[in-house]
Amino acid sequence: MNCTDVAAILDDHALRRLSAAERCALDEHTAGCEPCALASRAQAALLALPLPAMPADLIERALRAIDARAPRRARPRVIIVGAVLAAGAALAAVTAARLLEMTGDRLATAPAEQGGTRDSAPTQTASPEGSAPALANGPDRQPVSVEDVQSDYVMMIRVPPEYPHDALERKVDGEVVVEYTIDKRGSVKDVRAVRSSDPQFEAPAIAAVSQFKYLPRVVAGKRIDVHGVQTVMRFTMSVSPPAAPPLATKAAETVRQFQLTKPPAAPPVGPTPGASADPSPGLAHPADYAIFDRSSAVAWKRAADEDFRGAELELDELRASYDLDDRQSNQVWGFYGYIYTQYGDYGRAIEAYEKAVAISNYAWPGQWTSLASLYFARHQYDKALKTLLDFKHESKSGRVSDEATAMIERLRALGVTEETL
Amino acid sequence: MKSERHADFARLIAPHTDALFRAAYRLTGNRADAEDLVQDVCVRAFANLRALEALERPKAWLLKIQYRVFVDGARRRRRSPLRATADDLDASCASDDATPEEIAEGSIAERRILEALSRLDTEQRALLALHVEGYTLAELESITDLSTDVLKARLYRARVRLGKLLAEARSTPSLAMES
């Protein structure tokens, strides 16, 4: 018998099943082999260790611990990421990660109930235009704003929801999480409210979301339906006071805000100091938005019909005829990138996406990852990584989407890391 | 609905709590920490209840979680087995027909083992604790994500080290009695 045999006996739990002859051989070996002697003595000691009985109420106490550590009930303005994960599909999970990232600065994040791996402690941060101050300011600051916090999918057309009349009168803020499918054309269908702070916000939210238009998701050259996409729509009673412009900073990358075209009846406010001083473009020029939106709708319709040349022409015209603000430029360049990618003209697609993400306040996660994918496809791995790192840098939370993380890993496997740049 | 989930969970976990607790005791060396550890595992398992229900062998998964929680140093408080309460020892050692001498002898031997275990590396200790529970190398492989060869080598080294620590403890018996 040698050391390997002894180890095998111990590994296989065979100590107690040894025949007399084997026992003898073992003793003989251990008498002259200190390590094996120690090892078998240790094993015997371990086996001899008495174990206390399991407390009878262990499960009960565990359940109490579960309750005690359960995520605190989310406040109305909070997105429960767990609900997103519950949608199940991999794509939905990506969306969930985005939602968490994109809203991380303004949420009390509830730990995902389903995704136990995400161990986020609830963090409470005040939102610059939080609902409480808004309500306090209520009578002075009447214009109603609606924010939407978006997922990875690039939205082409958004339609503001109607602020429920009753909520407006009572100056109630609200939030609805809607879940839906983006179909192969980029239209929205199967909309349902997953959660809401108040049922009265659900119908307007659903009605608005149903009119949203996206760039269809393309996988391996084919357009696909994307299920389980979620958007959080937040109804708040005020635009921000000039002192705290919420969208001037990086917050703009996470939350896009637009103003309802018709402010409530009384008192007449016109452009409030808040709106006019707000550097967030578009708020002061709703008319431009109307033109832009109309033109976008035409371009979207053509792209949905796979008339990419027609869509491109519409964008060319839009760009030639109007001064686009940053948000609009970002959207247009992103759209160009999408169209050129569909053409297979990767060089121009890259150029377009580079212009889109250069307006980093408004860049969509999907634009960053599309750009990185294009570089990747052209074997420009260092540029791909640089794009992803820039994405990470620009993202307020410092986190990126699962897609981006996966790409960083693939690059690492190819030997392209931050250090090699 | 909540209580329904609780009931589902209790039903699912009940067959495995014994094994979890035994492994946790060997890992932590005392009852209180063992209970804490099992509770940690339960909290995680509850969060993944639906996934857990779909598993063929939930026990392996549960042990894996426990192994990870322990090895990752998630233990917030560390209690030395030397500070194990009299309560612990009573519960674990006393059998109806043991003489006081036997009980005393048992306690000393037990403390020695726990003390020696506590001086092992976390991972060595975790491996031994799981192995002695009766798991095969193949099962340990799936719990620890280590290859069989690595497991063999580490188990052997861990045993030799534990043997040395025990031998040292025997030569200085006062150590075990200090507490």
Interface residues (C-beta under 8 A of the other chain):
Chain A: A7 L10 D11 D12 H13 P35 A37 L38 A39 S40 R41 A42 Q43 A45 L46 L47 A48 L49 P50 L51 P52 A53 M54 P55 L58 I59 R61 A62 L63 A65 I66 R69 A112 E113 Q114 G115 G116
Chain B: H6 F9 A10 I13 A14 T17 D18 F21 R22 Y25 R26 R31 A34 E35 V38 Q39 C42 V43 R44 F46 A47 N48 R50 D88 A91 S92 C93 G106 A109 E110 R112 I113 L114 A116 L128 H131 V132 G134 T136 L137 K152 L155 Y156 R159 V160 R161 L162 G163 K164 L166 A167
